[in-house]
């Protein structure tokens, strides 16, 4: 008889539980991952790379990257500002504000797209025609400014202001993505900054540091791993978002299809190999995200909050 | 606020946070409820009691509850094993739990459809065993119909497929909420109960389980809330058969495609209200549990 500690189970029970766990994880999580790459490469690497080089696929990749490049920094900025506000100051309504920041997690992605249709859609509160009227004076100014030499780059913006398009175009895709990925950075930073308290910042101020200096030299070094972690998760969701973007994109091929939407289109057209080739690119993104997450957790000493 | 604030940036961060929150979240959600409110009370009720909406609501909430429940049970197992035992590859398996968070839902959707179809890795065995069961057991009735359906289509295009997709999405919520709580469980209580003569199962039931129950409920709630709104991973495997495998988010998209903005808003608003009410109730239950545990 071995003398096992009283706080653990017998070897047989252990084996049984570990076996059951590995079965669950392999069957439900690992198999799908393998299946993506298996399907993508089923018809060989040539077909695989050809479907990624398709102009429509390339434009979908570009749109996905562009959307994330706008949405993620916006939410990162918000996350830092909100976390600063909530953790460095005490004010009435503070806990309500924290609850509101989490609100998008309880909202279906489809609803996150729908709300923008209700505002900017053709039958919404501010349909394209009304929006154009609203922005007309601004458009005139910008277009006039674009005439002057050296400001030619303004003409694109002027044209957009003249005939503004939000839903079924890039701005709609971006705001829908921003809605869905809204809490990610703030959620990482708030618990982290809460435990760090305000002592260091107060000391810095006492020693004569100004606003930006306090943030850049004291706070930012303390939260950089948490910030990176939040940005990483935010980015993964932004690039992979499907429901919200699907509602506002209008599915215009080669124009307003992000990579996940392109996967859907290919799949519905029974082009399975091409669909899974594009899907494998997104699965790769997921794997890289998990890997970086692990690296941050290990070297950043960041425990990582759980969920979402 | 009597004490002067020493740390700078209160006004700036307050202004930016409130403006951003208002523009991105609050105004759009207000627009949703205003639009839904435009249809009168009777129209609202009439819309929500159409067979299609009733069927979708039953499936959405039913499958989400079932998936969250199974996620809770299996999530408890996975979290326990990952926290308590050391075995080769543990880190890798631990990292894998996050996959459903990181994998885009559309990718999960088409992949699960592929795996659970009759020619897929799991679907073929599922179909074969369902056919075998039906032949030898001949249960007849609803069970027989169900088995016949699985034998013909695997798990795809049936409520079972919806459940599988929602379980895939829900599992990590439970595991990731339980893990930190389990890691912090004090060992001395377990030792004390063992000294007093409790066997392992009793210790688990009477000492460990009550301590992790609040976290388990939180994980269940998170999985459930996510499942009700889930779209991308479900619509491929469900096949969207009218009155049979349509989920609520899909109905919203359908209404929108027919330019019925008000109807879409009514379904969405009702969904939000029911979800919030359920979340609130679970929160209440949890507070009582926490209070009792103290």
HADDOCK unambig.tbl for C-alpha pairs under 7 A between the chains (distance, minus, plus):
assign (segid A and resid 6 and name CA) (segid B and resid 191 and name CA) 6.36 0.50 0.50
assign (segid A and resid 6 and name CA) (segid B and resid 194 and name CA) 6.32 0.50 0.50
assign (segid A and resid 7 and name CA) (segid B and resid 190 and name CA) 6.14 0.50 0.50
assign (segid A and resid 7 and name CA) (segid B and resid 191 and name CA) 6.12 0.50 0.50
assign (segid A and resid 9 and name CA) (segid B and resid 200 and name CA) 6.98 0.50 0.50
assign (segid A and resid 17 and name CA) (segid B and resid 81 and name CA) 6.73 0.50 0.50
assign (segid A and resid 18 and name CA) (segid B and resid 81 and name CA) 6.01 0.50 0.50
assign (segid A and resid 21 and name CA) (segid B and resid 77 and name CA) 6.59 0.50 0.50
assign (segid A and resid 21 and name CA) (segid B and resid 78 and name CA) 5.27 0.50 0.50
assign (segid A and resid 28 and name CA) (segid B and resid 168 and name CA) 6.63 0.50 0.50
assign (segid A and resid 32 and name CA) (segid B and resid 111 and name CA) 5.92 0.50 0.50
assign (segid A and resid 32 and name CA) (segid B and resid 112 and name CA) 6.36 0.50 0.50
assign (segid A and resid 35 and name CA) (segid B and resid 111 and name CA) 6.51 0.50 0.50
assign (segid A and resid 36 and name CA) (segid B and resid 111 and name CA) 6.05 0.50 0.50
assign (segid A and resid 78 and name CA) (segid B and resid 17 and name CA) 6.41 0.50 0.50
assign (segid A and resid 81 and name CA) (segid B and resid 13 and name CA) 5.04 0.50 0.50
assign (segid A and resid 81 and name CA) (segid B and resid 17 and name CA) 6.32 0.50 0.50
assign (segid A and resid 82 and name CA) (segid B and resid 13 and name CA) 6.54 0.50 0.50
assign (segid A and resid 82 and name CA) (segid B and resid 17 and name CA) 5.46 0.50 0.50
assign (segid A and resid 84 and name CA) (segid B and resid 13 and name CA) 6.97 0.50 0.50
assign (segid A and resid 85 and name CA) (segid B and resid 10 and name CA) 6.35 0.50 0.50
assign (segid A and resid 85 and name CA) (segid B and resid 13 and name CA) 5.59 0.50 0.50
assign (segid A and resid 85 and name CA) (segid B and resid 14 and name CA) 6.17 0.50 0.50
assign (segid A and resid 106 and name CA) (segid B and resid 225 and name CA) 6.08 0.50 0.50
assign (segid A and resid 106 and name CA) (segid B and resid 226 and name CA) 6.85 0.50 0.50
assign (segid A and resid 107 and name CA) (segid B and resid 229 and name CA) 6.67 0.50 0.50
assign (segid A and resid 107 and name CA) (segid B and resid 272 and name CA) 6.85 0.50 0.50
assign (segid A and resid 108 and name CA) (segid B and resid 229 and name CA) 3.96 0.50 0.50
assign (segid A and resid 108 and name CA) (segid B and resid 230 and name CA) 6.35 0.50 0.50
assign (segid A and resid 109 and name CA) (segid B and resid 229 and name CA) 6.73 0.50 0.50
assign (segid A and resid 110 and name CA) (segid B and resid 249 and name CA) 6.07 0.50 0.50
assign (segid A and resid 111 and name CA) (segid B and resid 268 and name CA) 6.22 0.50 0.50
assign (segid A and resid 115 and name CA) (segid B and resid 28 and name CA) 5.29 0.50 0.50
assign (segid A and resid 115 and name CA) (segid B and resid 29 and name CA) 6.43 0.50 0.50
assign (segid A and resid 115 and name CA) (segid B and resid 31 and name CA) 6.84 0.50 0.50
assign (segid A and resid 115 and name CA) (segid B and resid 32 and name CA) 5.75 0.50 0.50
assign (segid A and resid 116 and name CA) (segid B and resid 28 and name CA) 6.62 0.50 0.50
assign (segid A and resid 118 and name CA) (segid B and resid 31 and name CA) 6.87 0.50 0.50
assign (segid A and resid 118 and name CA) (segid B and resid 32 and name CA) 6.82 0.50 0.50
assign (segid A and resid 118 and name CA) (segid B and resid 261 and name CA) 6.88 0.50 0.50
assign (segid A and resid 119 and name CA) (segid B and resid 31 and name CA) 6.90 0.50 0.50
assign (segid A and resid 179 and name CA) (segid B and resid 24 and name CA) 6.07 0.50 0.50
assign (segid A and resid 179 and name CA) (segid B and resid 25 and name CA) 6.64 0.50 0.50
assign (segid A and resid 201 and name CA) (segid B and resid 7 and name CA) 6.69 0.50 0.50
assign (segid A and resid 202 and name CA) (segid B and resid 6 and name CA) 6.56 0.50 0.50
assign (segid A and resid 202 and name CA) (segid B and resid 7 and name CA) 6.15 0.50 0.50
assign (segid A and resid 205 and name CA) (segid B and resid 7 and name CA) 6.88 0.50 0.50
assign (segid A and resid 211 and name CA) (segid B and resid 8 and name CA) 5.41 0.50 0.50
assign (segid A and resid 211 and name CA) (segid B and resid 9 and name CA) 6.65 0.50 0.50
assign (segid A and resid 236 and name CA) (segid B and resid 102 and name CA) 6.18 0.50 0.50
assign (segid A and resid 240 and name CA) (segid B and resid 104 and name CA) 4.38 0.50 0.50
assign (segid A and resid 241 and name CA) (segid B and resid 104 and name CA) 6.44 0.50 0.50
assign (segid A and resid 242 and name CA) (segid B and resid 105 and name CA) 6.68 0.50 0.50
assign (segid A and resid 242 and name CA) (segid B and resid 106 and name CA) 6.34 0.50 0.50
assign (segid A and resid 242 and name CA) (segid B and resid 232 and name CA) 6.01 0.50 0.50
assign (segid A and resid 243 and name CA) (segid B and resid 231 and name CA) 5.91 0.50 0.50
assign (segid A and resid 243 and name CA) (segid B and resid 232 and name CA) 5.82 0.50 0.50
assign (segid A and resid 247 and name CA) (segid B and resid 253 and name CA) 6.84 0.50 0.50
assign (segid A and resid 260 and name CA) (segid B and resid 106 and name CA) 6.09 0.50 0.50
assign (segid A and resid 279 and name CA) (segid B and resid 107 and name CA) 5.48 0.50 0.50
assign (segid A and resid 282 and name CA) (segid B and resid 104 and name CA) 6.78 0.50 0.50
assign (segid A and resid 283 and name CA) (segid B and resid 103 and name CA) 5.89 0.50 0.50
assign (segid A and resid 286 and name CA) (segid B and resid 102 and name CA) 4.82 0.50 0.50
assign (segid A and resid 286 and name CA) (segid B and resid 103 and name CA) 5.14 0.50 0.50
assign (segid A and resid 289 and name CA) (segid B and resid 102 and name CA) 6.94 0.50 0.50
assign (segid A and resid 306 and name CA) (segid B and resid 176 and name CA) 5.20 0.50 0.50
assign (segid A and resid 306 and name CA) (segid B and resid 177 and name CA) 6.13 0.50 0.50
assign (segid A and resid 307 and name CA) (segid B and resid 173 and name CA) 5.45 0.50 0.50
assign (segid A and resid 307 and name CA) (segid B and resid 176 and name CA) 6.11 0.50 0.50
assign (segid A and resid 308 and name CA) (segid B and resid 101 and name CA) 6.16 0.50 0.50
